[in-house]
Amino acid sequence: RKYKAILSLIVVFTIFFLSFYLSKRDARELERYGKKIKGVIYEKAWTKRGTRIRCYFFIGLTEYKTGDQVYLPQSKKLFVGDSADIIYSSRNPKINKIVKEN
């Protein structure tokens, strides 16, 4: 029993640490290698936390999409097809973030 409790604590601590580390890693990646580009909103949905917006953008001929990003109610004036500013990592464009809605 004692070993199960200790093992459970280790697993919980490890999961917490990894999730914290990965979020900080992406932020550092964008600080170091981030480039700004225009994207287009292709999906907008409402959740309990706010408005979820997804965008796509092109680097060369390759299309990339942003993940789920939730915004506050000021996003009510945005619609599918509007443009938004996106920061992406030049090393790994899959690491990206919507920084400003136009």
TORRO-783536 format. One line per field, with one value per residue: residue number from 1; residue in three letters; x negated, y negated, z of N, C-alpha, C, O in turn. Coordinates in pm, 1 decimal. Layout:
k NUM  ...
r ALA  ...
n_X X  ...
n_Y Y  ...
n_Z Z  ...
ca_X X  ...
ca_Y Y  ...
ca_Z Z  ...
c_X X  ...
c_Y Y  ...
c_Z Z  ...
o_X X  ...
o_Y Y  ...
o_Z Z  ...
! end
This chain:
k 1  2  3  4  5  6  7  8  9  10  11  12  13  14  15  16  17  18  19  20  21  22  23  24  25  26  27  28  29  30  31  32  33  34  35  36  37  38  39  40  41  42  43  44  45  46  47  48  49  50  51  52  53  54  55  56  57  58  59  60  61  62  63  64  65  66  67  68  69  70  71  72  73  74  75  76  77  78  79  80  81  82  83  84  85  86  87  88  89  90  91  92  93  94  95  96  97  98  99  100  101  102
r ARG  LYS  TYR  LYS  ALA  ILE  LEU  SER  LEU  ILE  VAL  VAL  PHE  THR  ILE  PHE  PHE  LEU  SER  PHE  TYR  LEU  SER  LYS  ARG  ASP  ALA  ARG  GLU  LEU  GLU  ARG  TYR  GLY  LYS  LYS  ILE  LYS  GLY  VAL  ILE  TYR  GLU  LYS  ALA  TRP  THR  LYS  ARG  GLY  THR  ARG  ILE  ARG  CYS  TYR  PHE  PHE  ILE  GLY  LEU  THR  GLU  TYR  LYS  THR  GLY  ASP  GLN  VAL  TYR  LEU  PRO  GLN  SER  LYS  LYS  LEU  PHE  VAL  GLY  ASP  SER  ALA  ASP  ILE  ILE  TYR  SER  SER  ARG  ASN  PRO  LYS  ILE  ASN  LYS  ILE  VAL  LYS  GLU  ASN
n_X -82.5  -187.6  -384.6  -231.5  -101.9  -319.0  -417.1  -197.3  -200.7  -443.0  -386.6  -178.6  -314.8  -510.9  -355.3  -240.3  -474.2  -575.3  -369.8  -377.9  -643.1  -636.0  -458.5  -599.1  -824.6  -729.8  -659.3  -913.4  -1033.4  -885.2  -957.5  -1230.8  -1254.0  -1038.5  -822.0  -621.7  -308.9  -33.0  285.7  585.0  908.0  1072.4  1249.0  1488.1  1608.5  1823.3  1751.4  1767.3  1563.3  1507.0  1462.2  1368.7  1117.0  986.9  719.1  573.3  259.6  8.9  -313.6  -531.0  -428.7  -304.7  -45.4  52.6  212.4  359.3  387.1  656.5  759.9  860.6  1053.2  1151.1  1471.8  1439.1  1391.3  1621.8  1677.0  1542.4  1527.9  1561.5  1323.0  1208.1  895.8  602.5  324.6  45.7  -200.1  -466.3  -696.5  -1004.9  -1163.0  -995.4  -701.5  -462.5  -441.8  -274.2  -87.7  198.5  183.0  302.4  613.4  746.6
n_Y 119.4  -124.2  -162.7  -190.7  -433.2  -608.7  -572.6  -665.7  -938.2  -1013.3  -974.9  -1163.9  -1402.6  -1398.7  -1418.8  -1672.5  -1832.3  -1785.5  -1890.3  -2161.2  -2223.3  -2177.5  -2375.5  -2607.9  -2565.9  -2593.8  -2865.6  -2984.1  -2901.0  -3047.8  -3305.6  -3312.2  -3224.1  -3325.6  -3440.2  -3680.8  -3655.9  -3683.2  -3536.6  -3344.4  -3329.7  -3028.1  -2887.5  -2936.5  -2921.5  -2900.0  -2866.8  -2767.1  -2908.2  -3118.8  -3262.1  -3039.9  -3030.2  -2937.5  -2941.6  -2945.4  -2941.8  -3018.6  -2906.3  -2947.8  -2705.6  -2547.7  -2463.9  -2558.4  -2510.9  -2675.1  -2575.4  -2508.3  -2808.4  -3020.2  -3309.6  -3622.7  -3794.1  -4012.2  -3916.4  -3889.5  -4045.7  -3932.8  -3722.7  -3420.2  -3399.5  -3646.4  -3825.4  -3751.8  -3815.7  -3606.1  -3440.6  -3232.8  -2959.2  -2969.0  -2749.1  -2534.2  -2534.8  -2433.5  -2506.4  -2765.1  -3073.6  -3274.1  -3616.0  -3864.4  -3991.4  -4124.2
n_Z 0.0  81.0  -109.7  -341.2  -294.0  -285.8  -545.7  -691.6  -618.8  -733.7  -1006.2  -1046.3  -983.3  -1185.5  -1421.2  -1381.4  -1377.9  -1638.9  -1802.0  -1729.5  -1802.4  -2084.0  -2171.8  -2108.0  -2263.2  -2526.1  -2520.8  -2484.3  -2720.5  -2909.0  -2832.6  -2894.8  -3167.4  -3302.9  -3561.3  -3723.2  -3890.1  -4119.0  -4073.8  -4145.9  -4014.3  -3968.8  -3819.9  -3567.2  -3244.7  -2957.5  -2616.0  -2268.3  -2148.6  -2315.9  -2642.4  -2894.2  -3128.7  -3441.6  -3672.4  -4003.2  -4176.8  -4422.7  -4508.0  -4746.2  -4967.7  -4789.4  -4569.1  -4242.8  -3925.8  -3644.9  -3301.1  -3066.2  -2933.9  -2684.4  -2644.9  -2498.6  -2459.9  -2645.1  -2891.4  -3030.7  -3249.2  -3456.9  -3745.1  -3939.6  -4191.2  -4149.8  -4089.0  -3888.3  -3668.8  -3636.3  -3446.2  -3520.0  -3481.5  -3642.2  -3657.6  -3601.1  -3728.2  -3630.4  -3372.2  -3257.2  -3221.6  -3183.3  -3185.7  -3217.0  -3304.1  -3599.5
ca_X 0.0  -273.7  -452.7  -132.7  -80.6  -439.5  -419.6  -91.9  -250.4  -547.7  -321.1  -108.5  -416.8  -574.2  -260.6  -232.3  -599.8  -585.7  -276.4  -432.7  -764.1  -603.1  -398.9  -708.1  -913.6  -670.3  -671.5  -1053.9  -1056.4  -828.9  -1038.7  -1360.4  -1247.7  -906.5  -802.1  -481.1  -248.8  112.8  361.0  727.6  992.1  1154.6  1349.0  1517.8  1709.3  1837.9  1736.8  1793.7  1452.1  1498.6  1472.2  1256.7  1086.3  879.6  673.8  472.6  163.9  -78.7  -456.5  -555.4  -308.4  -258.5  58.1  47.8  330.6  339.8  468.1  766.5  719.6  982.9  1044.4  1257.5  1584.7  1412.3  1381.8  1755.0  1681.3  1466.8  1604.6  1484.6  1273.9  1130.7  753.7  547.3  179.0  0.8  -343.8  -502.2  -839.2  -1068.9  -1219.6  -885.6  -579.9  -349.3  -435.7  -224.3  4.9  265.9  145.8  387.8  719.8  758.1
ca_Y 0.0  -241.0  -180.3  -240.4  -574.8  -680.2  -565.0  -756.1  -1075.2  -1034.4  -988.1  -1292.1  -1506.9  -1393.2  -1472.2  -1815.8  -1892.0  -1780.4  -1985.0  -2294.4  -2236.7  -2187.1  -2506.1  -2706.5  -2539.9  -2656.3  -3010.7  -3019.1  -2879.4  -3161.7  -3423.8  -3305.2  -3200.5  -3364.6  -3530.8  -3720.5  -3632.9  -3696.7  -3413.5  -3360.6  -3253.9  -2931.1  -2830.3  -3014.3  -2852.3  -2954.3  -2770.8  -2826.7  -2996.9  -3231.5  -3231.0  -2960.9  -3069.3  -2863.5  -3008.0  -2878.0  -3032.0  -2952.2  -2936.0  -2890.6  -2638.5  -2458.3  -2520.2  -2523.3  -2554.1  -2698.2  -2489.7  -2577.8  -2921.6  -3079.8  -3453.7  -3685.4  -3839.6  -4112.8  -3846.7  -3878.8  -4117.3  -3856.9  -3622.4  -3330.9  -3471.3  -3763.0  -3797.9  -3762.1  -3804.9  -3481.4  -3420.8  -3091.3  -2931.9  -2942.5  -2613.6  -2437.4  -2615.1  -2377.5  -2584.8  -2894.8  -3138.3  -3392.5  -3725.2  -3982.1  -3984.7  -4251.9
ca_Z 0.0  92.2  -238.0  -437.4  -265.6  -330.0  -691.8  -738.9  -603.6  -833.9  -1136.4  -1048.8  -989.0  -1317.0  -1518.6  -1357.8  -1419.8  -1784.6  -1864.0  -1704.2  -1883.7  -2225.7  -2200.7  -2103.4  -2375.8  -2644.3  -2506.0  -2510.6  -2863.8  -2981.2  -2801.1  -2964.1  -3311.9  -3351.0  -3674.5  -3734.8  -4021.2  -4121.4  -4091.6  -4172.6  -3921.7  -4039.9  -3729.4  -3447.8  -3164.2  -2823.6  -2507.1  -2136.7  -2114.1  -2407.1  -2784.4  -2946.9  -3266.0  -3508.8  -3794.4  -4084.4  -4239.6  -4519.2  -4518.4  -4878.5  -5015.1  -4683.0  -4483.3  -4101.0  -3852.6  -3502.5  -3215.0  -2999.3  -2852.1  -2631.6  -2627.3  -2422.0  -2543.2  -2748.9  -3019.4  -3090.6  -3376.2  -3556.7  -3816.2  -4025.1  -4308.3  -4107.0  -4071.0  -3753.2  -3662.7  -3574.5  -3429.6  -3532.8  -3468.6  -3771.3  -3651.3  -3598.8  -3743.6  -3556.5  -3248.2  -3302.2  -3129.2  -3235.0  -3094.4  -3232.4  -3404.9  -3670.6
c_X -86.8  -343.0  -357.4  -108.5  -199.6  -446.7  -314.4  -136.3  -356.9  -486.5  -251.3  -208.4  -481.4  -483.1  -249.4  -357.1  -611.1  -491.1  -325.5  -554.0  -730.2  -540.3  -505.7  -803.5  -860.5  -681.4  -814.5  -1086.7  -1003.6  -905.5  -1166.9  -1347.2  -1115.3  -909.7  -653.3  -432.7  -98.0  175.6  507.3  805.8  1078.8  1258.5  1364.9  1629.9  1712.5  1829.1  1770.6  1686.5  1443.5  1515.7  1348.4  1238.9  973.0  848.6  586.5  382.4  72.0  -221.1  -501.0  -424.8  -248.4  -158.1  40.5  173.7  294.7  426.4  584.4  709.3  846.0  959.8  1165.1  1364.0  1554.0  1401.1  1517.1  1762.9  1602.6  1553.9  1510.9  1448.6  1196.2  984.3  712.9  395.7  142.0  -149.9  -368.8  -652.9  -897.1  -1133.2  -1112.1  -753.8  -456.3  -336.4  -396.6  -121.5  67.8  237.5  236.4  492.3  730.2  902.5
c_Y -125.6  -269.1  -233.3  -389.9  -657.6  -683.4  -659.6  -901.8  -1107.8  -1055.3  -1123.7  -1406.9  -1512.6  -1452.4  -1624.2  -1886.2  -1894.6  -1879.2  -2128.9  -2320.3  -2256.1  -2322.1  -2615.2  -2689.5  -2606.0  -2808.0  -3056.6  -3004.6  -2997.6  -3289.9  -3425.6  -3303.8  -3244.8  -3463.1  -3558.5  -3700.8  -3654.8  -3559.6  -3445.9  -3272.7  -3157.8  -2865.3  -2920.1  -2942.8  -2914.5  -2842.0  -2840.8  -2928.2  -3120.0  -3186.4  -3154.4  -2995.6  -2980.9  -2935.1  -2914.3  -2984.2  -2950.8  -3000.5  -2868.2  -2831.3  -2546.4  -2530.5  -2468.8  -2576.2  -2575.2  -2600.5  -2568.5  -2690.2  -2996.1  -3228.3  -3505.1  -3742.8  -3944.6  -4048.3  -3834.2  -3947.6  -4046.8  -3749.4  -3533.3  -3407.5  -3596.9  -3724.7  -3816.2  -3752.0  -3679.2  -3487.4  -3270.8  -3077.3  -2901.5  -2804.7  -2506.8  -2513.6  -2558.6  -2440.5  -2725.6  -2947.0  -3258.2  -3506.2  -3845.6  -3955.4  -4121.3  -4291.7
c_Z 0.0  -41.3  -344.6  -417.5  -312.8  -481.5  -751.5  -729.1  -707.2  -971.8  -1148.1  -1060.3  -1126.9  -1424.1  -1504.7  -1409.5  -1572.0  -1852.2  -1845.7  -1793.7  -2031.0  -2260.2  -2199.8  -2220.9  -2502.4  -2638.1  -2534.0  -2659.4  -2945.0  -2953.2  -2882.3  -3115.7  -3373.5  -3466.7  -3685.7  -3877.7  -4009.1  -4143.6  -4113.9  -4075.6  -4002.6  -3949.7  -3608.4  -3373.4  -3025.8  -2722.4  -2376.4  -2099.3  -2202.2  -2550.4  -2828.7  -3093.7  -3317.9  -3640.1  -3875.5  -4145.4  -4328.5  -4502.8  -4646.5  -4929.5  -4909.8  -4594.0  -4340.5  -4034.6  -3706.4  -3424.7  -3157.2  -2914.4  -2811.9  -2603.3  -2551.9  -2515.5  -2649.7  -2886.7  -3088.6  -3225.9  -3486.6  -3618.8  -3897.0  -4151.7  -4273.7  -4088.6  -3925.4  -3762.7  -3583.7  -3559.9  -3438.1  -3518.2  -3606.0  -3774.3  -3659.0  -3607.2  -3672.4  -3418.1  -3290.0  -3203.7  -3198.4  -3136.6  -3105.2  -3337.7  -3468.5  -3685.3
o_X -60.5  -358.4  -398.0  -96.1  -182.6  -479.2  -341.0  -112.4  -359.6  -529.5  -264.3  -187.8  -504.1  -529.4  -249.1  -347.2  -652.3  -529.0  -315.3  -565.6  -789.1  -566.9  -502.1  -857.2  -936.6  -709.7  -834.4  -1159.0  -1069.1  -917.4  -1206.9  -1420.5  -1083.5  -989.6  -570.1  -505.7  -42.5  125.9  548.8  773.4  1150.2  1346.8  1267.5  1732.7  1614.5  1889.9  1799.2  1714.2  1377.6  1577.3  1235.9  1333.5  876.3  938.5  532.7  421.7  58.7  -246.5  -507.7  -322.4  -152.1  -181.8  16.3  234.0  211.5  526.2  607.6  620.2  928.3  858.5  1268.2  1347.3  1636.8  1401.3  1525.7  1846.5  1597.0  1641.8  1394.9  1533.8  1124.9  951.7  779.2  343.2  199.5  -219.8  -301.5  -727.5  -843.9  -1155.7  -1134.4  -699.4  -356.6  -231.8  -476.0  -74.8  -1.5  265.1  246.4  463.6  723.4  932.1
o_Y -220.8  -384.6  -312.4  -464.3  -763.8  -786.9  -726.0  -980.2  -1218.1  -1143.5  -1190.9  -1498.9  -1621.5  -1528.5  -1696.1  -1988.4  -1995.8  -1944.6  -2209.5  -2427.2  -2341.9  -2376.9  -2705.7  -2787.7  -2667.1  -2872.2  -3158.0  -3086.4  -3042.6  -3374.9  -3530.3  -3374.1  -3205.0  -3556.7  -3471.3  -3725.6  -3645.7  -3478.1  -3561.2  -3155.4  -3199.7  -2794.7  -2972.6  -2908.2  -2974.9  -2736.3  -2960.5  -3023.8  -3217.1  -3083.0  -3198.1  -2990.9  -2953.3  -2982.7  -2816.6  -3099.5  -2829.6  -3119.8  -2745.5  -2899.4  -2474.9  -2642.7  -2349.9  -2673.2  -2503.8  -2549.5  -2683.1  -2668.0  -3030.5  -3266.4  -3438.3  -3740.0  -3965.1  -4118.4  -3773.6  -3911.8  -4096.6  -3692.8  -3567.9  -3472.7  -3649.9  -3606.9  -3886.5  -3687.6  -3650.6  -3533.8  -3191.6  -3172.8  -2817.4  -2749.1  -2400.4  -2553.4  -2629.0  -2429.2  -2797.3  -2875.3  -3335.4  -3493.4  -3922.8  -3903.7  -4223.1  -4396.6
o_Z -73.4  -81.0  -429.7  -514.8  -372.7  -539.7  -851.7  -820.8  -761.8  -1046.2  -1250.4  -1139.5  -1179.6  -1509.1  -1604.6  -1477.5  -1628.6  -1949.3  -1938.1  -1853.6  -2096.8  -2367.1  -2283.1  -2272.2  -2577.5  -2739.2  -2600.9  -2716.4  -3038.9  -3041.5  -2933.2  -3185.1  -3485.6  -3469.0  -3660.9  -3973.6  -3899.6  -4221.3  -4102.1  -4057.0  -4093.7  -3998.5  -3554.5  -3431.5  -2982.2  -2739.0  -2375.1  -2026.8  -2165.1  -2576.4  -2804.1  -3172.3  -3246.9  -3709.6  -3823.5  -4163.5  -4312.0  -4485.9  -4653.9  -4933.7  -4937.4  -4549.3  -4319.5  -4080.6  -3650.5  -3475.6  -3195.8  -2832.5  -2896.7  -2544.6  -2543.1  -2637.4  -2738.5  -2987.9  -3195.4  -3308.8  -3599.0  -3553.9  -3919.5  -4212.0  -4358.8  -4074.3  -3849.1  -3853.5  -3478.7  -3649.9  -3372.1  -3540.1  -3678.4  -3881.9  -3716.7  -3504.2  -3656.2  -3354.2  -3350.9  -3115.1  -3264.8  -3017.3  -3009.8  -3445.6  -3399.6  -3742.6
! end
